[in-house]
Amino acid sequence: MPVSPGRILCLGDAMVDILAMLPGPLSVGSDTPAPVSFQHGGAAANTSAWLTSIGVPAGFLGRVGNDAFGRELTDVLAAQGVRVSASVDREVPTGVCLVLVGPDGQRTMVPSAGANDRLAVSDIAPSAFDDVTRLHVSGYSLLKTGSRAAAAQALSQARTLGVPVSVDAASADPIRQIGRRAFLQLVPATALLLANRDEAAVLTGRLDAAEAAAALAERFEVVVVKCGAAGAVVAADRTVTAVTAVTSVPVTILDSTGAGDAFAAGLLGALNQGIDLLTAVGQANVLGARAVSRVGARPL
């Protein structure tokens, strides 16, 4: 089935990742020599890049600083075929994130949001929704106080236009900080909600992914809980279904940075083609597996 001509608009953060591949435990108070690289990151920007990598039209809506990092991030996205709508902040620099990746591929992030936290309501122009068939919002934009009003405006605008929306819960600890009820109130009940197991547990108080998905489905129409190498759990129409991750070749986990963003792209891209939900989740698992098998949050 051909890809829908409409774009998936990804709203949220664009970051420069300073990524260190740790050879072992961090030597706190001393030195831990490790390979360090500069990578392009930011959840929403990552998802838009993964979408175009699989042939799905995508847009990015966000804010960068008036600096070399900001220009590079937007130029690279545009070169990858993403339609970029990025306002330029004259006072605050582009966001930067220190990413520490352990030998098991698990990453720990130390972000400095920078211009991402200054996305303004005025940045959400009506023209941003031209040819848009879905709005995908990174939860970071709702979790940060500076960008929250803009993200809420975009969700409201999508509702007015009849554009379906999806929201990625983004990160467990920031949800704890603002409180699960506060976060849930920011996400429309009609949204497709994506969360990993940790985020789902924070949002529901339930450690079991299937139980958490079922609990979230009492509020949202469709819930997808990402379970890493185990696949995902889907809750929709009062039914909870586990979708096992199946790949044609064994996956070596190098770096989990951006895996959830790639998963979102695989899911939304398949839905944009009219593929059914469970099959779409299967394709999302495949793209997520591809992401963890390389260093960095973006496709090659």
C-alpha positions in Angstrom: 0.0 0.0 0.0 1.5 3.4 -0.9 2.5 5.8 1.8 0.0 8.6 2.6 1.0 11.9 0.9 0.5 13.6 4.2 3.3 14.3 6.6 3.8 13.2 10.2 4.7 16.4 12.2 7.0 15.7 15.1 7.0 18.4 17.7 9.7 18.7 20.4 13.4 18.7 21.0 16.5 18.8 18.8 19.7 18.2 20.7 23.4 17.7 20.1 24.4 14.5 22.0 27.9 14.2 23.4 28.0 10.5 23.6 30.5 8.5 25.7 30.8 4.7 25.2 31.8 3.6 28.7 34.0 0.5 28.9 32.7 -0.3 32.4 31.3 1.3 35.5 31.8 5.0 35.9 34.8 5.8 38.2 33.1 8.5 40.3 35.6 11.1 41.4 38.3 9.8 39.1 38.7 9.1 35.3 36.9 6.7 33.0 38.5 6.9 29.6 36.0 6.2 26.8 35.4 7.0 23.1 33.5 10.2 22.9 31.6 11.4 19.8 29.2 14.2 18.8 25.9 13.0 17.6 22.6 14.5 16.4 19.8 13.9 18.9 16.5 15.1 20.4 13.5 12.8 20.6 11.3 14.6 18.1 14.1 15.3 15.7 15.2 11.7 15.9 11.7 10.4 15.1 11.4 12.7 12.1 14.7 11.5 10.8 13.8 7.8 11.2 10.5 8.5 9.4 12.1 9.9 6.3 14.7 7.0 6.4 11.8 4.6 5.8 10.2 6.8 3.1 7.5 8.4 5.3 7.1 12.2 4.8 7.9 14.0 8.0 8.2 17.4 9.5 10.0 18.7 12.6 8.7 21.6 14.7 10.9 23.0 17.4 13.4 25.6 18.5 17.2 25.9 18.3 19.8 28.4 19.3 21.4 31.0 17.1 24.6 29.0 16.9 26.6 26.5 14.9 24.9 23.5 16.6 21.4 24.8 15.8 22.3 25.4 12.1 23.9 22.0 11.8 20.9 20.2 13.3 18.4 21.9 11.1 20.5 21.6 7.9 21.1 17.9 8.5 17.4 17.2 9.1 16.5 19.1 5.9 19.1 17.2 4.0 17.4 14.0 5.2 14.2 15.1 3.7 12.5 16.5 6.8 10.5 19.6 6.5 11.9 21.8 9.2 10.0 24.5 11.1 12.5 25.6 13.7 12.4 29.0 15.3 15.8 30.5 16.3 16.4 31.7 19.9 18.7 34.7 20.1 19.3 34.4 23.8 19.6 30.7 24.7 21.8 28.1 23.0 20.8 24.9 21.2 20.1 22.0 23.6 22.9 19.7 24.5 22.8 16.3 26.1 25.6 14.3 27.7 24.9 10.6 27.0 26.7 7.9 29.0 26.3 4.5 27.4 27.3 1.4 29.4 28.7 -1.9 28.1 25.2 -3.3 28.0 24.1 -0.5 25.7 21.9 1.2 28.3 22.2 5.0 28.3 22.0 7.6 31.0 21.3 11.1 29.9 22.3 14.5 31.4 20.4 17.0 29.3 20.6 20.8 29.1 17.4 21.7 27.3 18.5 25.1 26.1 16.3 26.6 23.4 14.0 23.5 23.5 12.5 24.8 26.7 11.6 28.1 25.0 9.4 26.8 22.2 6.6 29.5 22.1 2.9 29.4 21.4 3.7 31.9 18.6 5.9 29.2 17.0 2.9 27.0 16.4 1.8 28.7 13.1 -1.3 27.3 11.3 0.8 26.7 8.3 2.8 24.1 10.3 -0.1 21.8 9.9 -0.3 22.0 6.1 -0.5 18.4 4.6 -0.1 16.9 8.1 -1.9 13.6 8.7 -0.6 13.1 12.3 0.9 15.2 15.1 3.5 13.4 17.2 4.5 15.2 20.4 7.6 14.3 22.5 6.6 14.2 26.1 9.7 16.3 26.9 7.8 19.3 25.5 5.0 18.8 27.9 7.2 18.0 30.9 9.3 21.2 30.6 7.5 24.3 31.9 8.9 26.6 29.2 7.6 24.6 26.2 4.4 23.2 27.8 2.0 25.9 26.6 3.3 25.6 23.0 2.9 21.8 23.0 -0.6 22.2 24.4 -1.4 24.7 21.7 -0.3 22.3 19.0 -2.4 19.5 20.5 -5.4 21.8 20.6 -4.8 22.9 17.0 -4.6 19.3 15.9 -7.9 18.6 17.6 -9.6 21.5 15.9 -8.3 20.3 12.5 -9.2 16.7 13.1 -5.6 15.6 13.0 -4.9 12.5 15.1 -2.2 12.8 17.7 0.4 10.6 19.4 2.4 11.4 22.5 5.6 9.7 23.8 5.9 9.8 27.6 9.6 10.5 27.1 11.2 9.8 30.5 10.3 8.3 33.8 12.0 10.7 36.3 10.6 13.9 34.8 7.2 12.4 35.1 7.8 11.6 38.8 8.9 15.2 39.3 5.7 16.8 37.9 3.5 14.0 39.1 1.7 11.3 37.0 -1.7 13.0 37.4 -0.4 16.3 36.1 1.2 14.6 33.1 -1.8 12.5 32.2 -4.0 15.6 32.3 -1.8 17.2 29.6 -2.3 14.3 27.2 -5.6 14.2 25.2 -7.7 11.1 25.9 -7.9 10.6 22.1 -4.1 10.3 21.8 -2.1 7.2 21.0 0.2 7.0 24.1 3.6 5.5 23.9 5.6 4.7 27.0 8.4 2.3 28.0 8.0 0.0 31.0 9.5 2.4 33.4 7.4 5.3 32.2 4.2 3.1 32.3 5.0 2.0 35.8 5.4 5.6 37.0 2.1 6.6 35.3 0.2 3.7 36.8 2.0 2.4 39.8 2.0 -1.1 38.1 5.3 -2.9 37.3 3.8 -5.4 34.9 3.7 -4.0 31.4 0.4 -5.6 30.5 -1.3 -4.4 33.7 0.1 -0.9 33.1 -1.1 -0.9 29.5 -4.6 -2.0 30.6 -4.7 0.7 33.3 -3.6 3.4 30.8 -6.2 2.2 28.3 -8.9 3.2 30.7 -8.0 6.8 29.8 -6.5 6.6 26.3 -7.9 5.0 23.1 -4.6 3.2 22.2 -1.6 2.5 24.4 1.7 1.0 23.4 4.1 0.0 26.1 7.6 -0.6 24.8 9.4 -3.6 26.4 12.8 -3.5 24.7 14.1 -6.8 23.4 10.8 -8.4 24.5 8.8 -6.4 22.0 5.7 -4.3 23.2 2.3 -4.6 24.8 -0.7 -3.0 23.0 -3.9 -2.0 24.7 -6.8 -1.0 22.5 -10.5 -1.8 22.3 -10.4 -3.4 25.8 -7.9 -5.9 24.6 -4.3 -6.2 25.7 -1.9 -8.0 23.3 1.8 -8.7 23.5 3.7 -8.3 20.2 7.0 -10.2 20.4 10.1 -8.6 18.8 11.1 -10.8 15.8 14.1 -10.0 13.7 15.7 -12.0 10.9 19.2 -11.8 12.4 20.4 -11.6 16.0 20.7 -8.1 17.3 23.8 -6.9 19.1 22.9 -4.1 21.4 25.5 -1.3 21.2 23.5 1.8 22.2 19.9 2.2 23.2 19.9 6.0 22.6 17.0 6.9 20.3 15.6 3.3 20.2 12.2 4.6 21.5 12.2 7.3 18.8 12.9 4.8 16.1 10.2 2.6 17.5 7.8 5.5 17.3 8.8 6.2 13.7 8.2 2.5 12.7 4.8 2.5 14.4 3.6 5.8 13.1 5.0 5.3 9.6 3.2 1.9 9.3 -0.1 3.5 10.5 0.4 6.3 8.0 0.3 3.5 5.3 -3.0 2.2 6.6 -1.4 -0.9 8.2 -3.3 -2.4 11.1 -2.1 -1.6 14.7 -0.6 -4.9 15.7 1.4 -5.3 12.4 2.5 -1.7 12.8 3.9 -2.5 16.3 5.8 -5.4 14.8 7.4 -3.1 12.3 8.2 -0.7 15.1 10.0 -3.4 16.9 12.2 -4.0 13.9 13.1 -0.4 13.6 13.9 -0.2 17.3 16.2 -3.2 16.9 18.0 -1.5 14.1 18.5 1.6 16.3 20.1 -0.3 19.2 22.6 -2.0 16.8 24.4 1.2 16.0 26.0 4.1 18.0 23.9 7.3 18.2 20.2 8.1 18.0 19.7 8.6 14.3 19.7 6.4 11.2 22.8 6.2 9.1 
